[in-house]
Amino acid sequence: MSEPDLIRSARAGDAAAWEQLIISHQEAVFRLAYLMLGDPAEAQDAAQEAFIRAARALPRFDESRPLRPWLLKIVSNQARNHRRAAGRYVAAVRRALLAEPEKVIHPAAEQAARSDAHDLWAAVRRLESKDQEIVYLRYFLELPVTETASALGVPEGTVKSRLSRALARLRDVITRDFPALREDVPA
């Protein structure tokens, strides 16, 4: 069944159709929430809430448009709301104090790659949230410009200009704080 057919069926109350839509998009929705929040439990909460809100708003969704950018816009809003929630800082500090790092020995190359990926994520997280969001959508989730524009609710030209400015700021952060990553920064 095509996505528009699934949407029409879900609107008509077909729970299996809605479940299929969730399955098709849950990875991208969770990944964006995780990238924005940095905590798997909070990302799961934001993703679940996004799907609940999407189900409620499905009757108003324009089925001629792709569903994924619409869902990503909803989860992006949810992640921002979670970030602002009172007590999040206290909970994160408490988790950090109570958590014990996992002790796993990796081969040197795998460890270096993980370290680079972690450093890149840390560098992106130093950007303002609008810059983080556009970098996550375009590069981490590999959305085309058109879907990124749709997810953000802005024109494609705005995506390109915001992305250019975000990458320039990311290059500055990497040059200043993560020089080992410097050769990997896109131009």
RAGIWO-V8840 format. One record per residue. RES is the residue in one small letter. PHI is phi in whole degrees, 0 to 359 (999 if undefined). PSI is psi as a letter, one per 40 degrees, with the letter a starting at -180 (999 if undefined). Layout:
res->RES phi->PHI psi->PSI
res->RES phi->PHI psi->PSI
This chain:
res->m phi->999 psi->h
res->s phi->287 psi->i
res->e phi->299 psi->d
res->p phi->300 psi->d
res->d phi->295 psi->d
res->l phi->297 psi->d
res->i phi->297 psi->d
res->r phi->299 psi->d
res->s phi->295 psi->d
res->a phi->296 psi->d
res->r phi->299 psi->d
res->a phi->278 psi->e
res->g phi->100 psi->e
res->d phi->281 psi->h
res->a phi->296 psi->d
res->a phi->295 psi->d
res->a phi->294 psi->d
res->w phi->296 psi->d
res->e phi->299 psi->d
res->q phi->296 psi->d
res->l phi->296 psi->d
res->i phi->298 psi->d
res->i phi->301 psi->d
res->s phi->295 psi->d
res->h phi->242 psi->e
res->q phi->296 psi->d
res->e phi->295 psi->d
res->a phi->296 psi->d
res->v phi->296 psi->d
res->f phi->295 psi->d
res->r phi->301 psi->d
res->l phi->295 psi->d
res->a phi->299 psi->d
res->y phi->294 psi->d
res->l phi->299 psi->d
res->m phi->282 psi->d
res->l phi->258 psi->d
res->g phi->77 psi->e
res->d phi->227 psi->h
res->p phi->298 psi->d
res->a phi->293 psi->d
res->e phi->292 psi->d
res->a phi->296 psi->d
res->q phi->297 psi->d
res->d phi->299 psi->d
res->a phi->296 psi->d
res->a phi->294 psi->d
res->q phi->297 psi->d
res->e phi->296 psi->d
res->a phi->297 psi->d
res->f phi->292 psi->d
res->i phi->295 psi->d
res->r phi->295 psi->d
res->a phi->295 psi->d
res->a phi->298 psi->d
res->r phi->293 psi->d
res->a phi->268 psi->e
res->l phi->306 psi->d
res->p phi->300 psi->d
res->r phi->265 psi->e
res->f phi->288 psi->h
res->d phi->276 psi->h
res->e phi->291 psi->e
res->s phi->282 psi->e
res->r phi->259 psi->i
res->p phi->292 psi->i
res->l phi->284 psi->d
res->r phi->304 psi->d
res->p phi->299 psi->d
res->w phi->297 psi->d
res->l phi->296 psi->d
res->l phi->293 psi->d
res->k phi->294 psi->d
res->i phi->296 psi->d
res->v phi->292 psi->d
res->s phi->298 psi->d
res->n phi->297 psi->d
res->q phi->297 psi->d
res->a phi->296 psi->d
res->r phi->297 psi->d
res->n phi->296 psi->d
res->h phi->298 psi->d
res->r phi->298 psi->d
res->r phi->278 psi->e
res->a phi->300 psi->h
res->a phi->296 psi->i
res->g phi->91 psi->e
res->r phi->297 psi->d
res->y phi->300 psi->d
res->v phi->298 psi->d
res->a phi->297 psi->d
res->a phi->294 psi->d
res->v phi->296 psi->d
res->r phi->297 psi->d
res->r phi->298 psi->d
res->a phi->295 psi->d
res->l phi->289 psi->d
res->l phi->273 psi->d
res->a phi->284 psi->i
res->e phi->251 psi->h
res->p phi->296 psi->i
res->e phi->290 psi->h
res->k phi->258 psi->g
res->v phi->231 psi->h
res->i phi->261 psi->h
res->h phi->247 psi->i
res->p phi->301 psi->i
res->a phi->304 psi->d
res->a phi->295 psi->d
res->e phi->295 psi->d
res->q phi->296 psi->d
res->a phi->296 psi->d
res->a phi->296 psi->d
res->r phi->296 psi->d
res->s phi->296 psi->d
res->d phi->297 psi->d
res->a phi->297 psi->d
res->h phi->296 psi->d
res->d phi->296 psi->d
res->l phi->296 psi->d
res->w phi->299 psi->d
res->a phi->298 psi->d
res->a phi->295 psi->d
res->v phi->297 psi->d
res->r phi->293 psi->e
res->r phi->278 psi->e
res->l phi->282 psi->i
res->e phi->295 psi->i
res->s phi->301 psi->d
res->k phi->296 psi->d
res->d phi->291 psi->d
res->q phi->303 psi->d
res->e phi->301 psi->d
res->i phi->290 psi->d
res->v phi->293 psi->d
res->y phi->300 psi->d
res->l phi->296 psi->d
res->r phi->283 psi->d
res->y phi->256 psi->d
res->f phi->285 psi->d
res->l phi->266 psi->e
res->e phi->56 psi->f
res->l phi->282 psi->i
res->p phi->294 psi->i
res->v phi->303 psi->d
res->t phi->297 psi->d
res->e phi->288 psi->d
res->t phi->298 psi->d
res->a phi->299 psi->d
res->s phi->295 psi->d
res->a phi->296 psi->d
res->l phi->268 psi->e
res->g phi->71 psi->f
res->v phi->229 psi->i
res->p phi->293 psi->i
res->e phi->301 psi->d
res->g phi->299 psi->d
res->t phi->293 psi->d
res->v phi->300 psi->d
res->k phi->297 psi->d
res->s phi->289 psi->d
res->r phi->296 psi->d
res->l phi->294 psi->d
res->s phi->299 psi->d
res->r phi->293 psi->d
res->a phi->296 psi->d
res->l phi->293 psi->d
res->a phi->297 psi->d
res->r phi->293 psi->d
res->l phi->295 psi->d
res->r phi->301 psi->d
res->d phi->298 psi->d
res->v phi->298 psi->d
res->i phi->294 psi->d
res->t phi->300 psi->d
res->r phi->283 psi->d
res->d phi->248 psi->e
res->f phi->224 psi->g
res->p phi->299 psi->d
res->a phi->294 psi->d
res->l phi->273 psi->e
res->r phi->310 psi->d
res->e phi->289 psi->e
res->d phi->264 psi->e
res->v phi->283 psi->h
res->p phi->295 psi->i
res->a phi->277 psi->999
